[in-house]
Amino acid sequence: MKAEKGQTTVEYSIMLAMFLTVTLVMVVLLSALSDYGWRLLSLVGMDYP
């Protein structure tokens, strides 16, 4: 019984670490793509004299 409780804790910890890693990667990608999008919009909207 005690081994099953330990296994559950290990599985929960692994899943939590994986969730946090995926969340961090998504935030970094969102930041990078957002910067690229603003740069693209500023180039498209540039006025030439």
mmJSON file of the N, C-alpha and C atoms, coordinates in Angstrom:
{"data_MODEL":{"atom_site":{
"group_PDB":["ATOM","ATOM","ATOM","ATOM","ATOM","ATOM","ATOM","ATOM","ATOM","ATOM","ATOM","ATOM","ATOM","ATOM","ATOM","ATOM","ATOM","ATOM","ATOM","ATOM","ATOM","ATOM","ATOM","ATOM","ATOM","ATOM","ATOM","ATOM","ATOM","ATOM","ATOM","ATOM","ATOM","ATOM","ATOM","ATOM","ATOM","ATOM","ATOM","ATOM","ATOM","ATOM","ATOM","ATOM","ATOM","ATOM","ATOM","ATOM","ATOM","ATOM","ATOM","ATOM","ATOM","ATOM","ATOM","ATOM","ATOM","ATOM","ATOM","ATOM","ATOM","ATOM","ATOM","ATOM","ATOM","ATOM","ATOM","ATOM","ATOM","ATOM","ATOM","ATOM","ATOM","ATOM","ATOM","ATOM","ATOM","ATOM","ATOM","ATOM","ATOM","ATOM","ATOM","ATOM","ATOM","ATOM","ATOM","ATOM","ATOM","ATOM","ATOM","ATOM","ATOM","ATOM","ATOM","ATOM","ATOM","ATOM","ATOM","ATOM","ATOM","ATOM","ATOM","ATOM","ATOM","ATOM","ATOM","ATOM","ATOM","ATOM","ATOM","ATOM","ATOM","ATOM","ATOM","ATOM","ATOM","ATOM","ATOM","ATOM","ATOM","ATOM","ATOM","ATOM","ATOM","ATOM","ATOM","ATOM","ATOM","ATOM","ATOM","ATOM","ATOM","ATOM","ATOM","ATOM","ATOM","ATOM","ATOM","ATOM","ATOM","ATOM","ATOM","ATOM","ATOM","ATOM","ATOM"],
"id":[1,2,3,4,5,6,7,8,9,10,11,12,13,14,15,16,17,18,19,20,21,22,23,24,25,26,27,28,29,30,31,32,33,34,35,36,37,38,39,40,41,42,43,44,45,46,47,48,49,50,51,52,53,54,55,56,57,58,59,60,61,62,63,64,65,66,67,68,69,70,71,72,73,74,75,76,77,78,79,80,81,82,83,84,85,86,87,88,89,90,91,92,93,94,95,96,97,98,99,100,101,102,103,104,105,106,107,108,109,110,111,112,113,114,115,116,117,118,119,120,121,122,123,124,125,126,127,128,129,130,131,132,133,134,135,136,137,138,139,140,141,142,143,144,145,146,147],
"type_symbol":["N","C","C","N","C","C","N","C","C","N","C","C","N","C","C","N","C","C","N","C","C","N","C","C","N","C","C","N","C","C","N","C","C","N","C","C","N","C","C","N","C","C","N","C","C","N","C","C","N","C","C","N","C","C","N","C","C","N","C","C","N","C","C","N","C","C","N","C","C","N","C","C","N","C","C","N","C","C","N","C","C","N","C","C","N","C","C","N","C","C","N","C","C","N","C","C","N","C","C","N","C","C","N","C","C","N","C","C","N","C","C","N","C","C","N","C","C","N","C","C","N","C","C","N","C","C","N","C","C","N","C","C","N","C","C","N","C","C","N","C","C","N","C","C","N","C","C"],
"label_atom_id":["N","CA","C","N","CA","C","N","CA","C","N","CA","C","N","CA","C","N","CA","C","N","CA","C","N","CA","C","N","CA","C","N","CA","C","N","CA","C","N","CA","C","N","CA","C","N","CA","C","N","CA","C","N","CA","C","N","CA","C","N","CA","C","N","CA","C","N","CA","C","N","CA","C","N","CA","C","N","CA","C","N","CA","C","N","CA","C","N","CA","C","N","CA","C","N","CA","C","N","CA","C","N","CA","C","N","CA","C","N","CA","C","N","CA","C","N","CA","C","N","CA","C","N","CA","C","N","CA","C","N","CA","C","N","CA","C","N","CA","C","N","CA","C","N","CA","C","N","CA","C","N","CA","C","N","CA","C","N","CA","C","N","CA","C","N","CA","C","N","CA","C"],
"label_alt_id":[null,null,null,null,null,null,null,null,null,null,null,null,null,null,null,null,null,null,null,null,null,null,null,null,null,null,null,null,null,null,null,null,null,null,null,null,null,null,null,null,null,null,null,null,null,null,null,null,null,null,null,null,null,null,null,null,null,null,null,null,null,null,null,null,null,null,null,null,null,null,null,null,null,null,null,null,null,null,null,null,null,null,null,null,null,null,null,null,null,null,null,null,null,null,null,null,null,null,null,null,null,null,null,null,null,null,null,null,null,null,null,null,null,null,null,null,null,null,null,null,null,null,null,null,null,null,null,null,null,null,null,null,null,null,null,null,null,null,null,null,null,null,null,null,null,null,null],
"label_comp_id":["MET","MET","MET","LYS","LYS","LYS","ALA","ALA","ALA","GLU","GLU","GLU","LYS","LYS","LYS","GLY","GLY","GLY","GLN","GLN","GLN","THR","THR","THR","THR","THR","THR","VAL","VAL","VAL","GLU","GLU","GLU","TYR","TYR","TYR","SER","SER","SER","ILE","ILE","ILE","MET","MET","MET","LEU","LEU","LEU","ALA","ALA","ALA","MET","MET","MET","PHE","PHE","PHE","LEU","LEU","LEU","THR","THR","THR","VAL","VAL","VAL","THR","THR","THR","LEU","LEU","LEU","VAL","VAL","VAL","MET","MET","MET","VAL","VAL","VAL","VAL","VAL","VAL","LEU","LEU","LEU","LEU","LEU","LEU","SER","SER","SER","ALA","ALA","ALA","LEU","LEU","LEU","SER","SER","SER","ASP","ASP","ASP","TYR","TYR","TYR","GLY","GLY","GLY","TRP","TRP","TRP","ARG","ARG","ARG","LEU","LEU","LEU","LEU","LEU","LEU","SER","SER","SER","LEU","LEU","LEU","VAL","VAL","VAL","GLY","GLY","GLY","MET","MET","MET","ASP","ASP","ASP","TYR","TYR","TYR","PRO","PRO","PRO"],
"label_asym_id":["A","A","A","A","A","A","A","A","A","A","A","A","A","A","A","A","A","A","A","A","A","A","A","A","A","A","A","A","A","A","A","A","A","A","A","A","A","A","A","A","A","A","A","A","A","A","A","A","A","A","A","A","A","A","A","A","A","A","A","A","A","A","A","A","A","A","A","A","A","A","A","A","A","A","A","A","A","A","A","A","A","A","A","A","A","A","A","A","A","A","A","A","A","A","A","A","A","A","A","A","A","A","A","A","A","A","A","A","A","A","A","A","A","A","A","A","A","A","A","A","A","A","A","A","A","A","A","A","A","A","A","A","A","A","A","A","A","A","A","A","A","A","A","A","A","A","A"],
"label_entity_id":["1","1","1","1","1","1","1","1","1","1","1","1","1","1","1","1","1","1","1","1","1","1","1","1","1","1","1","1","1","1","1","1","1","1","1","1","1","1","1","1","1","1","1","1","1","1","1","1","1","1","1","1","1","1","1","1","1","1","1","1","1","1","1","1","1","1","1","1","1","1","1","1","1","1","1","1","1","1","1","1","1","1","1","1","1","1","1","1","1","1","1","1","1","1","1","1","1","1","1","1","1","1","1","1","1","1","1","1","1","1","1","1","1","1","1","1","1","1","1","1","1","1","1","1","1","1","1","1","1","1","1","1","1","1","1","1","1","1","1","1","1","1","1","1","1","1","1"],
"label_seq_id":[1,1,1,2,2,2,3,3,3,4,4,4,5,5,5,6,6,6,7,7,7,8,8,8,9,9,9,10,10,10,11,11,11,12,12,12,13,13,13,14,14,14,15,15,15,16,16,16,17,17,17,18,18,18,19,19,19,20,20,20,21,21,21,22,22,22,23,23,23,24,24,24,25,25,25,26,26,26,27,27,27,28,28,28,29,29,29,30,30,30,31,31,31,32,32,32,33,33,33,34,34,34,35,35,35,36,36,36,37,37,37,38,38,38,39,39,39,40,40,40,41,41,41,42,42,42,43,43,43,44,44,44,45,45,45,46,46,46,47,47,47,48,48,48,49,49,49],
"pdbx_PDB_ins_code":[null,null,null,null,null,null,null,null,null,null,null,null,null,null,null,null,null,null,null,null,null,null,null,null,null,null,null,null,null,null,null,null,null,null,null,null,null,null,null,null,null,null,null,null,null,null,null,null,null,null,null,null,null,null,null,null,null,null,null,null,null,null,null,null,null,null,null,null,null,null,null,null,null,null,null,null,null,null,null,null,null,null,null,null,null,null,null,null,null,null,null,null,null,null,null,null,null,null,null,null,null,null,null,null,null,null,null,null,null,null,null,null,null,null,null,null,null,null,null,null,null,null,null,null,null,null,null,null,null,null,null,null,null,null,null,null,null,null,null,null,null,null,null,null,null,null,null],
"Cartn_x":[0.832,0.0,0.87,1.939,2.789,3.512,3.9,4.585,3.657,2.371,1.42,1.284,1.303,1.231,2.476,3.636,4.865,4.846,4.305,4.225,3.309,2.21,1.281,1.948,2.718,3.413,4.447,5.18,6.185,5.507,4.427,3.712,3.133,2.602,2.067,3.181,4.328,5.454,5.951,6.03,6.475,5.492,4.211,3.195,3.215,3.421,3.493,4.705,5.842,7.042,6.832,6.2,5.945,4.987,3.949,2.992,3.671,4.511,5.212,6.187,6.843,7.76,7.016,5.903,5.114,4.579,4.123,3.617,4.715,5.897,7.013,7.397,7.441,7.77,6.714,5.45,4.383,4.482,4.814,4.948,6.127,7.238,8.404,8.068,7.401,7.027,6.044,5.082,4.123,4.826,5.784,6.537,7.335,8.015,8.834,7.964,6.87,6.007,5.273,4.98,4.336,5.284,6.551,7.548,7.697,7.743,7.874,6.649,5.464,4.237,4.211,4.638,4.671,5.684,6.812,7.825,7.279,6.58,5.995,4.926,4.088,3.053,3.648,4.714,5.336,5.97,6.522,7.094,6.015,4.899,3.816,3.168,3.052,2.387,3.286,4.53,5.468,5.064,5.057,4.709,5.97,5.91,7.018,6.647,7.582,7.256,7.079],
"Cartn_y":[-1.204,0.0,1.259,1.247,2.43,2.682,1.62,1.786,2.447,2.131,2.743,4.241,4.633,6.057,6.776,6.145,6.738,6.866,5.847,5.886,7.015,7.195,8.275,9.639,9.795,11.063,11.32,10.286,10.44,10.788,10.098,10.379,11.793,12.221,13.577,14.604,14.366,15.294,15.375,14.225,14.215,14.964,14.734,15.419,16.916,17.329,18.747,19.397,18.714,19.244,19.349,18.348,18.391,19.527,19.729,20.805,22.168,22.342,23.612,23.859,22.805,22.947,23.354,22.697,23.024,24.45,24.849,26.2,27.233,26.972,27.899,28.019,26.905,26.933,27.715,27.523,28.248,29.75,30.159,31.585,32.182,31.452,31.948,32.067,31.065,31.126,32.258,32.449,33.533,34.884,35.045,36.298,36.523,35.497,35.643,35.932,35.21,35.415,36.745,37.211,38.505,39.624,39.525,40.523,40.506,39.338,39.226,39.826,39.599,40.14,41.652,42.254,43.714,44.295,43.623,44.093,44.038,42.971,42.829,43.883,44.142,45.16,46.556,46.835,48.151,48.308,47.245,47.333,47.501,46.792,46.896,48.268,48.82,50.109,51.314,51.084,52.195,53.107,54.398,55.372,55.827,55.805,56.324,57.712,58.638,59.995,60.095],
"Cartn_z":[0.0,0.0,0.0,0.799,0.877,-0.437,-1.146,-2.435,-3.449,-3.388,-4.312,-4.034,-2.791,-2.457,-2.95,-2.834,-3.332,-4.842,-5.515,-6.971,-7.416,-6.725,-7.068,-6.909,-5.843,-5.613,-6.706,-7.098,-8.151,-9.47,-9.817,-11.057,-11.052,-9.943,-9.822,-10.003,-9.39,-9.511,-10.945,-11.624,-13.016,-13.9,-13.708,-14.511,-14.244,-13.013,-12.679,-13.349,-13.32,-13.971,-15.484,-16.092,-17.529,-17.875,-17.073,-17.309,-17.212,-16.203,-16.048,-17.206,-17.68,-18.807,-20.067,-20.344,-21.536,-21.435,-20.262,-20.064,-20.292,-19.783,-19.963,-21.436,-22.147,-23.573,-24.352,-24.014,-24.707,-24.453,-23.249,-22.943,-23.711,-23.788,-24.53,-26.011,-26.577,-27.985,-28.25,-27.361,-27.523,-27.511,-26.621,-26.552,-27.836,-28.313,-29.516,-30.736,-30.88,-32.04,-31.964,-30.765,-30.613,-31.045,-30.633,-31.059,-32.575,-33.172,-34.624,-35.311,-34.759,-35.346,-35.314,-34.198,-34.113,-35.086,-35.24,-36.184,-37.612,-37.928,-39.263,-39.51,-38.519,-38.674,-38.837,-38.127,-38.272,-39.648,-40.209,-41.557,-42.61,-42.445,-43.427,-43.357,-42.161,-42.002,-42.173,-42.575,-42.732,-43.898,-43.664,-44.703,-45.417,-46.714,-47.509,-48.015,-47.991,-48.438,-49.941],
"occupancy":[1.0,1.0,1.0,1.0,1.0,1.0,1.0,1.0,1.0,1.0,1.0,1.0,1.0,1.0,1.0,1.0,1.0,1.0,1.0,1.0,1.0,1.0,1.0,1.0,1.0,1.0,1.0,1.0,1.0,1.0,1.0,1.0,1.0,1.0,1.0,1.0,1.0,1.0,1.0,1.0,1.0,1.0,1.0,1.0,1.0,1.0,1.0,1.0,1.0,1.0,1.0,1.0,1.0,1.0,1.0,1.0,1.0,1.0,1.0,1.0,1.0,1.0,1.0,1.0,1.0,1.0,1.0,1.0,1.0,1.0,1.0,1.0,1.0,1.0,1.0,1.0,1.0,1.0,1.0,1.0,1.0,1.0,1.0,1.0,1.0,1.0,1.0,1.0,1.0,1.0,1.0,1.0,1.0,1.0,1.0,1.0,1.0,1.0,1.0,1.0,1.0,1.0,1.0,1.0,1.0,1.0,1.0,1.0,1.0,1.0,1.0,1.0,1.0,1.0,1.0,1.0,1.0,1.0,1.0,1.0,1.0,1.0,1.0,1.0,1.0,1.0,1.0,1.0,1.0,1.0,1.0,1.0,1.0,1.0,1.0,1.0,1.0,1.0,1.0,1.0,1.0,1.0,1.0,1.0,1.0,1.0,1.0],
"B_iso_or_equiv":[0.0,0.0,0.0,0.0,0.0,0.0,0.0,0.0,0.0,0.0,0.0,0.0,0.0,0.0,0.0,0.0,0.0,0.0,0.0,0.0,0.0,0.0,0.0,0.0,0.0,0.0,0.0,0.0,0.0,0.0,0.0,0.0,0.0,0.0,0.0,0.0,0.0,0.0,0.0,0.0,0.0,0.0,0.0,0.0,0.0,0.0,0.0,0.0,0.0,0.0,0.0,0.0,0.0,0.0,0.0,0.0,0.0,0.0,0.0,0.0,0.0,0.0,0.0,0.0,0.0,0.0,0.0,0.0,0.0,0.0,0.0,0.0,0.0,0.0,0.0,0.0,0.0,0.0,0.0,0.0,0.0,0.0,0.0,0.0,0.0,0.0,0.0,0.0,0.0,0.0,0.0,0.0,0.0,0.0,0.0,0.0,0.0,0.0,0.0,0.0,0.0,0.0,0.0,0.0,0.0,0.0,0.0,0.0,0.0,0.0,0.0,0.0,0.0,0.0,0.0,0.0,0.0,0.0,0.0,0.0,0.0,0.0,0.0,0.0,0.0,0.0,0.0,0.0,0.0,0.0,0.0,0.0,0.0,0.0,0.0,0.0,0.0,0.0,0.0,0.0,0.0,0.0,0.0,0.0,0.0,0.0,0.0],
"pdbx_formal_charge":[null,null,null,null,null,null,null,null,null,null,null,null,null,null,null,null,null,null,null,null,null,null,null,null,null,null,null,null,null,null,null,null,null,null,null,null,null,null,null,null,null,null,null,null,null,null,null,null,null,null,null,null,null,null,null,null,null,null,null,null,null,null,null,null,null,null,null,null,null,null,null,null,null,null,null,null,null,null,null,null,null,null,null,null,null,null,null,null,null,null,null,null,null,null,null,null,null,null,null,null,null,null,null,null,null,null,null,null,null,null,null,null,null,null,null,null,null,null,null,null,null,null,null,null,null,null,null,null,null,null,null,null,null,null,null,null,null,null,null,null,null,null,null,null,null,null,null],
"auth_seq_id":[1,1,1,2,2,2,3,3,3,4,4,4,5,5,5,6,6,6,7,7,7,8,8,8,9,9,9,10,10,10,11,11,11,12,12,12,13,13,13,14,14,14,15,15,15,16,16,16,17,17,17,18,18,18,19,19,19,20,20,20,21,21,21,22,22,22,23,23,23,24,24,24,25,25,25,26,26,26,27,27,27,28,28,28,29,29,29,30,30,30,31,31,31,32,32,32,33,33,33,34,34,34,35,35,35,36,36,36,37,37,37,38,38,38,39,39,39,40,40,40,41,41,41,42,42,42,43,43,43,44,44,44,45,45,45,46,46,46,47,47,47,48,48,48,49,49,49],
"auth_comp_id":["MET","MET","MET","LYS","LYS","LYS","ALA","ALA","ALA","GLU","GLU","GLU","LYS","LYS","LYS","GLY","GLY","GLY","GLN","GLN","GLN","THR","THR","THR","THR","THR","THR","VAL","VAL","VAL","GLU","GLU","GLU","TYR","TYR","TYR","SER","SER","SER","ILE","ILE","ILE","MET","MET","MET","LEU","LEU","LEU","ALA","ALA","ALA","MET","MET","MET","PHE","PHE","PHE","LEU","LEU","LEU","THR","THR","THR","VAL","VAL","VAL","THR","THR","THR","LEU","LEU","LEU","VAL","VAL","VAL","MET","MET","MET","VAL","VAL","VAL","VAL","VAL","VAL","LEU","LEU","LEU","LEU","LEU","LEU","SER","SER","SER","ALA","ALA","ALA","LEU","LEU","LEU","SER","SER","SER","ASP","ASP","ASP","TYR","TYR","TYR","GLY","GLY","GLY","TRP","TRP","TRP","ARG","ARG","ARG","LEU","LEU","LEU","LEU","LEU","LEU","SER","SER","SER","LEU","LEU","LEU","VAL","VAL","VAL","GLY","GLY","GLY","MET","MET","MET","ASP","ASP","ASP","TYR","TYR","TYR","PRO","PRO","PRO"],
"auth_asym_id":["A","A","A","A","A","A","A","A","A","A","A","A","A","A","A","A","A","A","A","A","A","A","A","A","A","A","A","A","A","A","A","A","A","A","A","A","A","A","A","A","A","A","A","A","A","A","A","A","A","A","A","A","A","A","A","A","A","A","A","A","A","A","A","A","A","A","A","A","A","A","A","A","A","A","A","A","A","A","A","A","A","A","A","A","A","A","A","A","A","A","A","A","A","A","A","A","A","A","A","A","A","A","A","A","A","A","A","A","A","A","A","A","A","A","A","A","A","A","A","A","A","A","A","A","A","A","A","A","A","A","A","A","A","A","A","A","A","A","A","A","A","A","A","A","A","A","A"],
"auth_atom_id":["N","CA","C","N","CA","C","N","CA","C","N","CA","C","N","CA","C","N","CA","C","N","CA","C","N","CA","C","N","CA","C","N","CA","C","N","CA","C","N","CA","C","N","CA","C","N","CA","C","N","CA","C","N","CA","C","N","CA","C","N","CA","C","N","CA","C","N","CA","C","N","CA","C","N","CA","C","N","CA","C","N","CA","C","N","CA","C","N","CA","C","N","CA","C","N","CA","C","N","CA","C","N","CA","C","N","CA","C","N","CA","C","N","CA","C","N","CA","C","N","CA","C","N","CA","C","N","CA","C","N","CA","C","N","CA","C","N","CA","C","N","CA","C","N","CA","C","N","CA","C","N","CA","C","N","CA","C","N","CA","C","N","CA","C","N","CA","C","N","CA","C"],
"pdbx_PDB_model_num":[1,1,1,1,1,1,1,1,1,1,1,1,1,1,1,1,1,1,1,1,1,1,1,1,1,1,1,1,1,1,1,1,1,1,1,1,1,1,1,1,1,1,1,1,1,1,1,1,1,1,1,1,1,1,1,1,1,1,1,1,1,1,1,1,1,1,1,1,1,1,1,1,1,1,1,1,1,1,1,1,1,1,1,1,1,1,1,1,1,1,1,1,1,1,1,1,1,1,1,1,1,1,1,1,1,1,1,1,1,1,1,1,1,1,1,1,1,1,1,1,1,1,1,1,1,1,1,1,1,1,1,1,1,1,1,1,1,1,1,1,1,1,1,1,1,1,1]
}}}
